[in-house]
Amino acid sequence: MKRLKLEDLRRIARSRFDDLRVERLEGSLRWEASGRHRYYQTLWAATGRTEREALENLLGLPTDKSDFSPYNAVEELLNGRSS
């Protein structure tokens, strides 16, 4: 799957979330994206190593399987594979 441009990710996130904030976490190399979901009216937040990754995680977009994530680790454990 072709990755979206950062500008497109921001546009999609602004359309789905009110009060969207994307900022580097203080004292860390990680980024946080957060906002209030327009449909569910709940606060959502996600982190990532880059601004792009934080937005992708907030939107629930698939990421490269080679990247480590807790979800991939849990999936591997459930499937009987361990690293």
PyMOL Python script that loads the backbone (N, CA, C, O; Angstrom):
from pymol import cmd

cmd.read_pdbstr("""\
ATOM      1  N   MET A   1       0.842  -1.183   0.000  1.00  0.00           N
ATOM      2  CA  MET A   1       0.000   0.000   0.000  1.00  0.00           C
ATOM      3  C   MET A   1       0.885   1.244   0.000  1.00  0.00           C
ATOM      4  O   MET A   1       1.846   1.335   0.764  1.00  0.00           O
ATOM      5  N   LYS A   2       0.552   2.190  -0.860  1.00  0.00           N
ATOM      6  CA  LYS A   2       1.316   3.422  -0.949  1.00  0.00           C
ATOM      7  C   LYS A   2       1.000   4.311   0.255  1.00  0.00           C
ATOM      8  O   LYS A   2      -0.160   4.464   0.637  1.00  0.00           O
ATOM      9  N   ARG A   3       2.036   4.887   0.839  1.00  0.00           N
ATOM     10  CA  ARG A   3       1.836   5.749   2.000  1.00  0.00           C
ATOM     11  C   ARG A   3       1.325   7.110   1.563  1.00  0.00           C
ATOM     12  O   ARG A   3       1.696   7.624   0.508  1.00  0.00           O
ATOM     13  N   LEU A   4       0.474   7.679   2.389  1.00  0.00           N
ATOM     14  CA  LEU A   4      -0.055   9.010   2.120  1.00  0.00           C
ATOM     15  C   LEU A   4       0.993  10.059   2.458  1.00  0.00           C
ATOM     16  O   LEU A   4       1.869   9.823   3.290  1.00  0.00           O
ATOM     17  N   LYS A   5       0.902  11.213   1.816  1.00  0.00           N
ATOM     18  CA  LYS A   5       1.788  12.321   2.138  1.00  0.00           C
ATOM     19  C   LYS A   5       1.409  12.858   3.516  1.00  0.00           C
ATOM     20  O   LYS A   5       0.263  12.737   3.949  1.00  0.00           O
ATOM     21  N   LEU A   6       2.375  13.446   4.189  1.00  0.00           N
ATOM     22  CA  LEU A   6       2.136  13.994   5.524  1.00  0.00           C
ATOM     23  C   LEU A   6       1.011  15.028   5.488  1.00  0.00           C
ATOM     24  O   LEU A   6       0.180  15.075   6.395  1.00  0.00           O
ATOM     25  N   GLU A   7       0.985  15.846   4.455  1.00  0.00           N
ATOM     26  CA  GLU A   7      -0.069  16.854   4.300  1.00  0.00           C
ATOM     27  C   GLU A   7      -1.450  16.190   4.215  1.00  0.00           C
ATOM     28  O   GLU A   7      -2.417  16.687   4.793  1.00  0.00           O
ATOM     29  N   ASP A   8      -1.539  15.075   3.498  1.00  0.00           N
ATOM     30  CA  ASP A   8      -2.813  14.352   3.384  1.00  0.00           C
ATOM     31  C   ASP A   8      -3.216  13.734   4.719  1.00  0.00           C
ATOM     32  O   ASP A   8      -4.394  13.738   5.076  1.00  0.00           O
ATOM     33  N   LEU A   9      -2.243  13.204   5.455  1.00  0.00           N
ATOM     34  CA  LEU A   9      -2.534  12.642   6.779  1.00  0.00           C
ATOM     35  C   LEU A   9      -3.103  13.713   7.705  1.00  0.00           C
ATOM     36  O   LEU A   9      -4.064  13.468   8.435  1.00  0.00           O
ATOM     37  N   ARG A  10      -2.504  14.899   7.670  1.00  0.00           N
ATOM     38  CA  ARG A  10      -2.992  16.005   8.506  1.00  0.00           C
ATOM     39  C   ARG A  10      -4.421  16.393   8.119  1.00  0.00           C
ATOM     40  O   ARG A  10      -5.263  16.624   8.987  1.00  0.00           O
ATOM     41  N   ARG A  11      -4.688  16.462   6.817  1.00  0.00           N
ATOM     42  CA  ARG A  11      -6.016  16.836   6.329  1.00  0.00           C
ATOM     43  C   ARG A  11      -7.069  15.818   6.774  1.00  0.00           C
ATOM     44  O   ARG A  11      -8.148  16.199   7.226  1.00  0.00           O
ATOM     45  N   ILE A  12      -6.761  14.536   6.649  1.00  0.00           N
ATOM     46  CA  ILE A  12      -7.695  13.486   7.061  1.00  0.00           C
ATOM     47  C   ILE A  12      -7.927  13.540   8.567  1.00  0.00           C
ATOM     48  O   ILE A  12      -9.060  13.430   9.035  1.00  0.00           O
ATOM     49  N   ALA A  13      -6.836  13.713   9.323  1.00  0.00           N
ATOM     50  CA  ALA A  13      -6.958  13.772  10.786  1.00  0.00           C
ATOM     51  C   ALA A  13      -7.796  14.975  11.215  1.00  0.00           C
ATOM     52  O   ALA A  13      -8.614  14.862  12.128  1.00  0.00           O
ATOM     53  N   ARG A  14      -7.602  16.129  10.565  1.00  0.00           N
ATOM     54  CA  ARG A  14      -8.405  17.317  10.906  1.00  0.00           C
ATOM     55  C   ARG A  14      -9.882  17.098  10.596  1.00  0.00           C
ATOM     56  O   ARG A  14     -10.750  17.655  11.267  1.00  0.00           O
ATOM     57  N   SER A  15     -10.168  16.281   9.571  1.00  0.00           N
ATOM     58  CA  SER A  15     -11.573  16.034   9.231  1.00  0.00           C
ATOM     59  C   SER A  15     -12.239  15.067  10.210  1.00  0.00           C
ATOM     60  O   SER A  15     -13.463  15.078  10.341  1.00  0.00           O
ATOM     61  N   ARG A  16     -11.469  14.244  10.890  1.00  0.00           N
ATOM     62  CA  ARG A  16     -12.032  13.251  11.816  1.00  0.00           C
ATOM     63  C   ARG A  16     -11.957  13.661  13.279  1.00  0.00           C
ATOM     64  O   ARG A  16     -12.700  13.137  14.110  1.00  0.00           O
ATOM     65  N   PHE A  17     -11.064  14.594  13.601  1.00  0.00           N
ATOM     66  CA  PHE A  17     -10.839  14.966  14.998  1.00  0.00           C
ATOM     67  C   PHE A  17     -10.941  16.468  15.183  1.00  0.00           C
ATOM     68  O   PHE A  17     -10.412  17.240  14.384  1.00  0.00           O
ATOM     69  N   ASP A  18     -11.631  16.881  16.255  1.00  0.00           N
ATOM     70  CA  ASP A  18     -11.632  18.276  16.680  1.00  0.00           C
ATOM     71  C   ASP A  18     -10.439  18.467  17.610  1.00  0.00           C
ATOM     72  O   ASP A  18      -9.963  17.513  18.225  1.00  0.00           O
ATOM     73  N   ASP A  19      -9.968  19.683  17.706  1.00  0.00           N
ATOM     74  CA  ASP A  19      -8.855  20.013  18.612  1.00  0.00           C
ATOM     75  C   ASP A  19      -7.642  19.116  18.363  1.00  0.00           C
ATOM     76  O   ASP A  19      -6.993  18.676  19.312  1.00  0.00           O
ATOM     77  N   LEU A  20      -7.336  18.846  17.100  1.00  0.00           N
ATOM     78  CA  LEU A  20      -6.199  17.990  16.766  1.00  0.00           C
ATOM     79  C   LEU A  20      -4.898  18.664  17.181  1.00  0.00           C
ATOM     80  O   LEU A  20      -4.656  19.831  16.870  1.00  0.00           O
ATOM     81  N   ARG A  21      -4.068  17.908  17.887  1.00  0.00           N
ATOM     82  CA  ARG A  21      -2.745  18.391  18.290  1.00  0.00           C
ATOM     83  C   ARG A  21      -1.716  17.337  17.928  1.00  0.00           C
ATOM     84  O   ARG A  21      -1.900  16.154  18.212  1.00  0.00           O
ATOM     85  N   VAL A  22      -0.636  17.770  17.303  1.00  0.00           N
ATOM     86  CA  VAL A  22       0.484  16.888  16.995  1.00  0.00           C
ATOM     87  C   VAL A  22       1.729  17.606  17.486  1.00  0.00           C
ATOM     88  O   VAL A  22       2.073  18.683  16.999  1.00  0.00           O
ATOM     89  N   GLU A  23       2.403  16.996  18.460  1.00  0.00           N
ATOM     90  CA  GLU A  23       3.571  17.660  19.041  1.00  0.00           C
ATOM     91  C   GLU A  23       4.582  16.639  19.531  1.00  0.00           C
ATOM     92  O   GLU A  23       4.251  15.492  19.830  1.00  0.00           O
ATOM     93  N   ARG A  24       5.825  17.096  19.603  1.00  0.00           N
ATOM     94  CA  ARG A  24       6.888  16.244  20.133  1.00  0.00           C
ATOM     95  C   ARG A  24       6.747  16.195  21.651  1.00  0.00           C
ATOM     96  O   ARG A  24       6.571  17.225  22.303  1.00  0.00           O
ATOM     97  N   LEU A  25       6.826  14.993  22.203  1.00  0.00           N
ATOM     98  CA  LEU A  25       6.713  14.843  23.650  1.00  0.00           C
ATOM     99  C   LEU A  25       7.929  15.466  24.328  1.00  0.00           C
ATOM    100  O   LEU A  25       9.064  15.302  23.879  1.00  0.00           O
ATOM    101  N   GLU A  26       7.669  16.175  25.406  1.00  0.00           N
ATOM    102  CA  GLU A  26       8.728  16.881  26.121  1.00  0.00           C
ATOM    103  C   GLU A  26       9.742  15.892  26.686  1.00  0.00           C
ATOM    104  O   GLU A  26       9.368  14.930  27.357  1.00  0.00           O
ATOM    105  N   GLY A  27      11.015  16.127  26.417  1.00  0.00           N
ATOM    106  CA  GLY A  27      12.074  15.270  26.936  1.00  0.00           C
ATOM    107  C   GLY A  27      12.140  13.907  26.273  1.00  0.00           C
ATOM    108  O   GLY A  27      12.686  12.963  26.843  1.00  0.00           O
ATOM    109  N   SER A  28      11.586  13.799  25.071  1.00  0.00           N
ATOM    110  CA  SER A  28      11.540  12.509  24.393  1.00  0.00           C
ATOM    111  C   SER A  28      11.755  12.711  22.897  1.00  0.00           C
ATOM    112  O   SER A  28      11.637  13.824  22.384  1.00  0.00           O
ATOM    113  N   LEU A  29      12.071  11.628  22.216  1.00  0.00           N
ATOM    114  CA  LEU A  29      12.213  11.676  20.765  1.00  0.00           C
ATOM    115  C   LEU A  29      10.913  11.281  20.069  1.00  0.00           C
ATOM    116  O   LEU A  29      10.869  11.207  18.841  1.00  0.00           O
ATOM    117  N   ARG A  30       9.856  11.028  20.838  1.00  0.00           N
ATOM    118  CA  ARG A  30       8.597  10.546  20.268  1.00  0.00           C
ATOM    119  C   ARG A  30       7.615  11.703  20.028  1.00  0.00           C
ATOM    120  O   ARG A  30       7.727  12.776  20.620  1.00  0.00           O
ATOM    121  N   TRP A  31       6.669  11.445  19.156  1.00  0.00           N
ATOM    122  CA  TRP A  31       5.617  12.401  18.825  1.00  0.00           C
ATOM    123  C   TRP A  31       4.283  11.889  19.343  1.00  0.00           C
ATOM    124  O   TRP A  31       4.071  10.681  19.447  1.00  0.00           O
ATOM    125  N   GLU A  32       3.377  12.822  19.671  1.00  0.00           N
ATOM    126  CA  GLU A  32       2.030  12.452  20.107  1.00  0.00           C
ATOM    127  C   GLU A  32       1.012  13.197  19.245  1.00  0.00           C
ATOM    128  O   GLU A  32       1.130  14.399  19.011  1.00  0.00           O
ATOM    129  N   ALA A  33       0.016  12.454  18.782  1.00  0.00           N
ATOM    130  CA  ALA A  33      -1.118  13.044  18.067  1.00  0.00           C
ATOM    131  C   ALA A  33      -2.355  12.781  18.919  1.00  0.00           C
ATOM    132  O   ALA A  33      -2.570  11.657  19.372  1.00  0.00           O
ATOM    133  N   SER A  34      -3.159  13.800  19.135  1.00  0.00           N
ATOM    134  CA  SER A  34      -4.358  13.615  19.958  1.00  0.00           C
ATOM    135  C   SER A  34      -5.468  14.541  19.479  1.00  0.00           C
ATOM    136  O   SER A  34      -5.220  15.560  18.834  1.00  0.00           O
ATOM    137  N   GLY A  35      -6.681  14.165  19.808  1.00  0.00           N
ATOM    138  CA  GLY A  35      -7.830  14.984  19.448  1.00  0.00           C
ATOM    139  C   GLY A  35      -9.113  14.324  19.905  1.00  0.00           C
ATOM    140  O   GLY A  35      -9.112  13.171  20.335  1.00  0.00           O
ATOM    141  N   ARG A  36     -10.219  15.069  19.811  1.00  0.00           N
ATOM    142  CA  ARG A  36     -11.534  14.552  20.181  1.00  0.00           C
ATOM    143  C   ARG A  36     -12.219  14.063  18.916  1.00  0.00           C
ATOM    144  O   ARG A  36     -12.457  14.838  17.990  1.00  0.00           O
ATOM    145  N   HIS A  37     -12.534  12.773  18.881  1.00  0.00           N
ATOM    146  CA  HIS A  37     -13.156  12.172  17.703  1.00  0.00           C
ATOM    147  C   HIS A  37     -14.533  12.789  17.486  1.00  0.00           C
ATOM    148  O   HIS A  37     -15.332  12.883  18.418  1.00  0.00           O
ATOM    149  N   ARG A  38     -14.804  13.206  16.261  1.00  0.00           N
ATOM    150  CA  ARG A  38     -16.061  13.911  15.982  1.00  0.00           C
ATOM    151  C   ARG A  38     -17.290  13.024  16.119  1.00  0.00           C
ATOM    152  O   ARG A  38     -18.347  13.504  16.526  1.00  0.00           O
ATOM    153  N   TYR A  39     -17.178  11.755  15.792  1.00  0.00           N
ATOM    154  CA  TYR A  39     -18.333  10.860  15.869  1.00  0.00           C
ATOM    155  C   TYR A  39     -18.525  10.323  17.287  1.00  0.00           C
ATOM    156  O   TYR A  39     -19.627  10.388  17.833  1.00  0.00           O
ATOM    157  N   TYR A  40     -17.460   9.795  17.880  1.00  0.00           N
ATOM    158  CA  TYR A  40     -17.567   9.159  19.197  1.00  0.00           C
ATOM    159  C   TYR A  40     -17.502  10.149  20.354  1.00  0.00           C
ATOM    160  O   TYR A  40     -17.863   9.808  21.480  1.00  0.00           O
ATOM    161  N   GLN A  41     -17.048  11.367  20.089  1.00  0.00           N
ATOM    162  CA  GLN A  41     -16.936  12.401  21.116  1.00  0.00           C
ATOM    163  C   GLN A  41     -16.067  11.957  22.289  1.00  0.00           C
ATOM    164  O   GLN A  41     -16.358  12.274  23.442  1.00  0.00           O
ATOM    165  N   THR A  42     -14.999  11.222  21.986  1.00  0.00           N
ATOM    166  CA  THR A  42     -14.052  10.792  23.015  1.00  0.00           C
ATOM    167  C   THR A  42     -12.656  11.244  22.617  1.00  0.00           C
ATOM    168  O   THR A  42     -12.373  11.477  21.441  1.00  0.00           O
ATOM    169  N   LEU A  43     -11.789  11.365  23.615  1.00  0.00           N
ATOM    170  CA  LEU A  43     -10.415  11.776  23.368  1.00  0.00           C
ATOM    171  C   LEU A  43      -9.595  10.580  22.901  1.00  0.00           C
ATOM    172  O   LEU A  43      -9.603   9.530  23.544  1.00  0.00           O
ATOM    173  N   TRP A  44      -8.899  10.733  21.804  1.00  0.00           N
ATOM    174  CA  TRP A  44      -8.029   9.693  21.266  1.00  0.00           C
ATOM    175  C   TRP A  44      -6.610  10.243  21.250  1.00  0.00           C
ATOM    176  O   TRP A  44      -6.399  11.432  21.009  1.00  0.00           O
ATOM    177  N   ALA A  45      -5.636   9.371  21.508  1.00  0.00           N
ATOM    178  CA  ALA A  45      -4.233   9.770  21.460  1.00  0.00           C
ATOM    179  C   ALA A  45      -3.395   8.606  20.962  1.00  0.00           C
ATOM    180  O   ALA A  45      -3.715   7.442  21.205  1.00  0.00           O
ATOM    181  N   ALA A  46      -2.320   8.936  20.263  1.00  0.00           N
ATOM    182  CA  ALA A  46      -1.405   7.917  19.758  1.00  0.00           C
ATOM    183  C   ALA A  46      -0.012   8.520  19.687  1.00  0.00           C
ATOM    184  O   ALA A  46       0.146   9.727  19.508  1.00  0.00           O
ATOM    185  N   THR A  47       0.986   7.674  19.828  1.00  0.00           N
ATOM    186  CA  THR A  47       2.365   8.134  19.739  1.00  0.00           C
ATOM    187  C   THR A  47       3.068   7.425  18.595  1.00  0.00           C
ATOM    188  O   THR A  47       2.597   6.411  18.080  1.00  0.00           O
ATOM    189  N   GLY A  48       4.200   7.981  18.214  1.00  0.00           N
ATOM    190  CA  GLY A  48       5.012   7.378  17.168  1.00  0.00           C
ATOM    191  C   GLY A  48       6.402   7.975  17.181  1.00  0.00           C
ATOM    192  O   GLY A  48       6.646   8.996  17.824  1.00  0.00           O
ATOM    193  N   ARG A  49       7.315   7.331  16.466  1.00  0.00           N
ATOM    194  CA  ARG A  49       8.685   7.828  16.404  1.00  0.00           C
ATOM    195  C   ARG A  49       8.800   9.092  15.566  1.00  0.00           C
ATOM    196  O   ARG A  49       9.732   9.877  15.741  1.00  0.00           O
ATOM    197  N   THR A  50       7.850   9.290  14.657  1.00  0.00           N
ATOM    198  CA  THR A  50       7.828  10.478  13.804  1.00  0.00           C
ATOM    199  C   THR A  50       6.426  11.066  13.828  1.00  0.00           C
ATOM    200  O   THR A  50       5.477  10.432  14.289  1.00  0.00           O
ATOM    201  N   GLU A  51       6.311  12.290  13.324  1.00  0.00           N
ATOM    202  CA  GLU A  51       4.994  12.922  13.228  1.00  0.00           C
ATOM    203  C   GLU A  51       4.080  12.080  12.336  1.00  0.00           C
ATOM    204  O   GLU A  51       2.904  11.892  12.649  1.00  0.00           O
ATOM    205  N   ARG A  52       4.621  11.579  11.232  1.00  0.00           N
ATOM    206  CA  ARG A  52       3.856  10.736  10.311  1.00  0.00           C
ATOM    207  C   ARG A  52       3.341   9.480  11.014  1.00  0.00           C
ATOM    208  O   ARG A  52       2.170   9.125  10.883  1.00  0.00           O
ATOM    209  N   GLU A  53       4.215   8.816  11.754  1.00  0.00           N
ATOM    210  CA  GLU A  53       3.830   7.579  12.441  1.00  0.00           C
ATOM    211  C   GLU A  53       2.760   7.846  13.502  1.00  0.00           C
ATOM    212  O   GLU A  53       1.840   7.044  13.668  1.00  0.00           O
ATOM    213  N   ALA A  54       2.875   8.962  14.215  1.00  0.00           N
ATOM    214  CA  ALA A  54       1.871   9.304  15.230  1.00  0.00           C
ATOM    215  C   ALA A  54       0.502   9.522  14.580  1.00  0.00           C
ATOM    216  O   ALA A  54      -0.514   9.064  15.104  1.00  0.00           O
ATOM    217  N   LEU A  55       0.474  10.220  13.443  1.00  0.00           N
ATOM    218  CA  LEU A  55      -0.790  10.444  12.744  1.00  0.00           C
ATOM    219  C   LEU A  55      -1.350   9.144  12.180  1.00  0.00           C
ATOM    220  O   LEU A  55      -2.554   8.904  12.262  1.00  0.00           O
ATOM    221  N   GLU A  56      -0.490   8.304  11.610  1.00  0.00           N
ATOM    222  CA  GLU A  56      -0.945   7.008  11.089  1.00  0.00           C
ATOM    223  C   GLU A  56      -1.543   6.161  12.209  1.00  0.00           C
ATOM    224  O   GLU A  56      -2.570   5.509  12.023  1.00  0.00           O
ATOM    225  N   ASN A  57      -0.894   6.176  13.367  1.00  0.00           N
ATOM    226  CA  ASN A  57      -1.400   5.400  14.504  1.00  0.00           C
ATOM    227  C   ASN A  57      -2.730   5.957  15.009  1.00  0.00           C
ATOM    228  O   ASN A  57      -3.628   5.193  15.362  1.00  0.00           O
ATOM    229  N   LEU A  58      -2.859   7.270  15.044  1.00  0.00           N
ATOM    230  CA  LEU A  58      -4.112   7.882  15.487  1.00  0.00           C
ATOM    231  C   LEU A  58      -5.256   7.519  14.540  1.00  0.00           C
ATOM    232  O   LEU A  58      -6.379   7.272  14.978  1.00  0.00           O
ATOM    233  N   LEU A  59      -4.962   7.489  13.249  1.00  0.00           N
ATOM    234  CA  LEU A  59      -5.985   7.180  12.249  1.00  0.00           C
ATOM    235  C   LEU A  59      -6.209   5.685  12.079  1.00  0.00           C
ATOM    236  O   LEU A  59      -7.151   5.268  11.406  1.00  0.00           O
ATOM    237  N   GLY A  60      -5.347   4.878  12.687  1.00  0.00           N
ATOM    238  CA  GLY A  60      -5.500   3.432  12.577  1.00  0.00           C
ATOM    239  C   GLY A  60      -5.071   2.879  11.236  1.00  0.00           C
ATOM    240  O   GLY A  60      -5.540   1.821  10.816  1.00  0.00           O
ATOM    241  N   LEU A  61      -4.180   3.589  10.559  1.00  0.00           N
ATOM    242  CA  LEU A  61      -3.701   3.122   9.261  1.00  0.00           C
ATOM    243  C   LEU A  61      -2.655   2.035   9.451  1.00  0.00           C
ATOM    244  O   LEU A  61      -1.894   2.076  10.418  1.00  0.00           O
ATOM    245  N   PRO A  62      -2.603   1.071   8.553  1.00  0.00           N
ATOM    246  CA  PRO A  62      -1.601   0.005   8.682  1.00  0.00           C
ATOM    247  C   PRO A  62      -0.200   0.566   8.506  1.00  0.00           C
ATOM    248  O   PRO A  62       0.032   1.466   7.698  1.00  0.00           O
ATOM    249  N   THR A  63       0.721   0.021   9.273  1.00  0.00           N
ATOM    250  CA  THR A  63       2.120   0.413   9.149  1.00  0.00           C
ATOM    251  C   THR A  63       2.911  -0.766   8.625  1.00  0.00           C
ATOM    252  O   THR A  63       2.400  -1.883   8.542  1.00  0.00           O
ATOM    253  N   ASP A  64       4.144  -0.518   8.277  1.00  0.00           N
ATOM    254  CA  ASP A  64       5.015  -1.562   7.747  1.00  0.00           C
ATOM    255  C   ASP A  64       5.157  -2.679   8.772  1.00  0.00           C
ATOM    256  O   ASP A  64       5.420  -2.412   9.945  1.00  0.00           O
ATOM    257  N   LYS A  65       4.986  -3.933   8.343  1.00  0.00           N
ATOM    258  CA  LYS A  65       5.060  -5.084   9.252  1.00  0.00           C
ATOM    259  C   LYS A  65       6.438  -5.217   9.896  1.00  0.00           C
ATOM    260  O   LYS A  65       6.559  -5.806  10.970  1.00  0.00           O
ATOM    261  N   SER A  66       7.487  -4.676   9.250  1.00  0.00           N
ATOM    262  CA  SER A  66       8.821  -4.816   9.823  1.00  0.00           C
ATOM    263  C   SER A  66       9.009  -3.916  11.044  1.00  0.00           C
ATOM    264  O   SER A  66       9.904  -4.146  11.858  1.00  0.00           O
ATOM    265  N   ASP A  67       8.158  -2.886  11.170  1.00  0.00           N
ATOM    266  CA  ASP A  67       8.234  -2.010  12.340  1.00  0.00           C
ATOM    267  C   ASP A  67       7.724  -2.752  13.561  1.00  0.00           C
ATOM    268  O   ASP A  67       6.747  -3.495  13.480  1.00  0.00           O
ATOM    269  N   PHE A  68       8.387  -2.550  14.696  1.00  0.00           N
ATOM    270  CA  PHE A  68       7.919  -3.174  15.933  1.00  0.00           C
ATOM    271  C   PHE A  68       6.723  -2.404  16.454  1.00  0.00           C
ATOM    272  O   PHE A  68       6.719  -1.173  16.453  1.00  0.00           O
ATOM    273  N   SER A  69       5.740  -3.105  16.885  1.00  0.00           N
ATOM    274  CA  SER A  69       4.631  -2.497  17.607  1.00  0.00           C
ATOM    275  C   SER A  69       4.106  -3.537  18.585  1.00  0.00           C
ATOM    276  O   SER A  69       4.255  -4.735  18.343  1.00  0.00           O
ATOM    277  N   PRO A  70       3.498  -3.111  19.676  1.00  0.00           N
ATOM    278  CA  PRO A  70       2.945  -4.079  20.623  1.00  0.00           C
ATOM    279  C   PRO A  70       1.926  -4.994  19.961  1.00  0.00           C
ATOM    280  O   PRO A  70       1.807  -6.164  20.327  1.00  0.00           O
ATOM    281  N   TYR A  71       1.189  -4.467  18.986  1.00  0.00           N
ATOM    282  CA  TYR A  71       0.177  -5.279  18.313  1.00  0.00           C
ATOM    283  C   TYR A  71       0.829  -6.412  17.526  1.00  0.00           C
ATOM    284  O   TYR A  71       0.326  -7.535  17.528  1.00  0.00           O
ATOM    285  N   ASN A  72       1.953  -6.124  16.850  1.00  0.00           N
ATOM    286  CA  ASN A  72       2.661  -7.177  16.121  1.00  0.00           C
ATOM    287  C   ASN A  72       3.208  -8.212  17.093  1.00  0.00           C
ATOM    288  O   ASN A  72       3.177  -9.409  16.807  1.00  0.00           O
ATOM    289  N   ALA A  73       3.711  -7.762  18.242  1.00  0.00           N
ATOM    290  CA  ALA A  73       4.265  -8.690  19.225  1.00  0.00           C
ATOM    291  C   ALA A  73       3.170  -9.603  19.772  1.00  0.00           C
ATOM    292  O   ALA A  73       3.383 -10.806  19.920  1.00  0.00           O
ATOM    293  N   VAL A  74       2.001  -9.040  20.071  1.00  0.00           N
ATOM    294  CA  VAL A  74       0.884  -9.846  20.574  1.00  0.00           C
ATOM    295  C   VAL A  74       0.425 -10.826  19.499  1.00  0.00           C
ATOM    296  O   VAL A  74       0.148 -11.990  19.788  1.00  0.00           O
ATOM    297  N   GLU A  75       0.348 -10.351  18.266  1.00  0.00           N
ATOM    298  CA  GLU A  75      -0.063 -11.217  17.158  1.00  0.00           C
ATOM    299  C   GLU A  75       0.898 -12.392  17.002  1.00  0.00           C
ATOM    300  O   GLU A  75       0.469 -13.523  16.775  1.00  0.00           O
ATOM    301  N   GLU A  76       2.199 -12.122  17.125  1.00  0.00           N
ATOM    302  CA  GLU A  76       3.191 -13.190  17.014  1.00  0.00           C
ATOM    303  C   GLU A  76       3.046 -14.186  18.161  1.00  0.00           C
ATOM    304  O   GLU A  76       3.167 -15.393  17.953  1.00  0.00           O
ATOM    305  N   LEU A  77       2.787 -13.687  19.370  1.00  0.00           N
ATOM    306  CA  LEU A  77       2.604 -14.584  20.510  1.00  0.00           C
ATOM    307  C   LEU A  77       1.373 -15.464  20.323  1.00  0.00           C
ATOM    308  O   LEU A  77       1.402 -16.657  20.625  1.00  0.00           O
ATOM    309  N   LEU A  78       0.301 -14.874  19.828  1.00  0.00           N
ATOM    310  CA  LEU A  78      -0.928 -15.640  19.614  1.00  0.00           C
ATOM    311  C   LEU A  78      -0.758 -16.688  18.520  1.00  0.00           C
ATOM    312  O   LEU A  78      -1.385 -17.747  18.562  1.00  0.00           O
ATOM    313  N   ASN A  79       0.088 -16.389  17.546  1.00  0.00           N
ATOM    314  CA  ASN A  79       0.315 -17.324  16.445  1.00  0.00           C
ATOM    315  C   ASN A  79       1.436 -18.311  16.747  1.00  0.00           C
ATOM    316  O   ASN A  79       1.788 -19.120  15.888  1.00  0.00           O
ATOM    317  N   GLY A  80       2.004 -18.260  17.951  1.00  0.00           N
ATOM    318  CA  GLY A  80       3.025 -19.221  18.349  1.00  0.00           C
ATOM    319  C   GLY A  80       4.423 -18.896  17.876  1.00  0.00           C
ATOM    320  O   GLY A  80       5.320 -19.733  17.972  1.00  0.00           O
ATOM    321  N   ARG A  81       4.625 -17.692  17.366  1.00  0.00           N
ATOM    322  CA  ARG A  81       5.965 -17.288  16.947  1.00  0.00           C
ATOM    323  C   ARG A  81       6.525 -16.326  17.980  1.00  0.00           C
ATOM    324  O   ARG A  81       5.807 -15.476  18.506  1.00  0.00           O
ATOM    325  N   SER A  82       7.791 -16.465  18.260  1.00  0.00           N
ATOM    326  CA  SER A  82       8.409 -15.529  19.189  1.00  0.00           C
ATOM    327  C   SER A  82       9.763 -15.124  18.647  1.00  0.00           C
ATOM    328  O   SER A  82      10.445 -15.914  17.994  1.00  0.00           O
ATOM    329  N   SER A  83      10.150 -13.879  18.923  1.00  0.00           N
ATOM    330  CA  SER A  83      11.423 -13.393  18.386  1.00  0.00           C
ATOM    331  C   SER A  83      12.548 -13.533  19.372  1.00  0.00           C
ATOM    332  O   SER A  83      13.684 -13.168  19.069  1.00  0.00           O
TER     333      SER A  83
END
""", "prot")
cmd.dss("prot")
cmd.show_as("cartoon", "prot")
cmd.util.cbc("prot")
cmd.orient("prot")
